[in-house]
Each structure stands twice: as C-alpha cells, then as structure tokens.
Amino acid sequence: MLTHALDIVTSAGILYVVALGLLIIFGVLKIINLAHSAFLAIGGYVAVVATEFHVSLWYAIPIALIIGIVIGAILEATVLRPLYARPLDTILATWGISIVVVQLITLIFGRETQFAASPITGAISIGDITYSEYRIILLGLALVLGAIMVFLFQATELGLSARAVIMNEGLAQAMGINTRFVRFFTFCAGAALATMAGALITPLVSIEPNMGLPWLINAFMLVLVAGSSVISLGWATLGLGGAQVLVSTFINPIIGGLTIIVLSVLVLRARKTL
C-alpha cells in the first residue's frame, strides 16, 4: 500500500515538472506550444551527451536550462512574436518547430534508443519498504518549483504583470505594462522549464527523438484541466496522474496510458455542463 502511495505522489511530481512549462506559456500567452515535446527531447539529449562525457546529470540540468532559455529567446523573437494575434498560426508554427528539432536530433544522434545515467542509483528505506531515492528527489524538486512559481506570480512585479496579461491583455497594456517583455520572458521560462524537465526525467525513461510526444499529450490535457493556475496543476497531476498509476498497476498499463486523456475529457465535459 505504501509503495502504491509513493508511486502516485512521485508520478504526480514528475508530471508536474513536465507540464509546468506548458502551463505558464498557455496561461499567459494563450498559445498551444506543440514545440514543448521537442524541448523535452533537447533536455533529454543534453543528459545523453553528459553521460557520454561522464558528466553528472546535476551539471547537465542547468546546462539544459540555459539552452532552453537561449532557444526560447530566439524562437519567440523570430517566429512567434509576429503570430500572437493569429492563434492558429502559432499552433502550426510550434508544430513546425517541433518537426525541425526532431529531425535535427535524428541527424545528429540517430534514431536509436539511448539512456542517460542517473546521478543517484540507490534506494531509501521508508517504513518496511525501499524506494527509489531519485524519484523522491524529483518529488521534492516538483514541490520547490511549484513554490517558486507561486511566489513569482503572487509576490513579484513581473508575476503581477503576467497575471494582468492573463486576465485582460488589452487593459494591461493600457495601464503601461510592457506586454511584449512579459510574453518574451514567459516563453523563455516555459522553454527553459521544458528542457530542464527533459533532462530530469531521462534516468527514468528511454531517450529517442520523439520521446517528448507522449509527455506532451498528457501534459496538455492536465493544463486544460488546470487552466492557468500553478496550484490547480498540482491537484490535477495528483488526481489524474494518481488514477493513471492505479489503472496501470491494477488493470492494464495500456489502458493506464489513456487514463489521463479520458479523465481530462470527462472533467472538461462535466465542467461545461455545470
């Protein structure tokens, strides 16, 4: 029973880390960032390169974060900025970016499945069981990231500006808020969180060019349920991610893989009828 409980909360933490970057871009910019999966893959391959050079993942994570900021800044300034008034075009643009990134990764690394070394391979004793220490650390990182994001949104001038943009961008601009900078910062932060998440999850998954696609689908459904709230995303990952773990464990892993999608659709449908 304790093992299942730990599986639920740690899986929720992992999903939270993966979905957080997508949430802030969707919440502030109102765009569906289909390049999120490509950013996850970039982070994954940063970890692969680190493993090949016998560098600890703890060093690869900040490198992935910096790479995400740089890529996000370039893409926001050159591709997305002219398209914010055309939401459908932003979907097509981010989808195109994802395709390009995946093909570049394939050209450089090939299509073979690769793996990254975990910085922590041990287990810790909790009650009568032993459990993966790395998954526990990921849960702690998810809680820290969530707390940081809540602080940024609630207690900083930039966060207040972002909240104003979320509520009414036209009014925010009329009040003198630099909405262009808010958009720029938000996309860079979302890209950086995605590449960092890609590096963080690599010890738990196999790495190949399309590794981010399944994560994107689940993350997007969780974001639709959560809206623009960082706290609501935590509850969504705990509830729906926990259901996925239970279904995968007690019924069937294939059905479990569909759990978040199905439950998200039901939640959104029920919310619409209320």
Beta strands, then each sheet from edge to edge (+ up, - down):
strand 1: 123-126
strand 2: 129-132
sheet 1: 1+ 2-
end
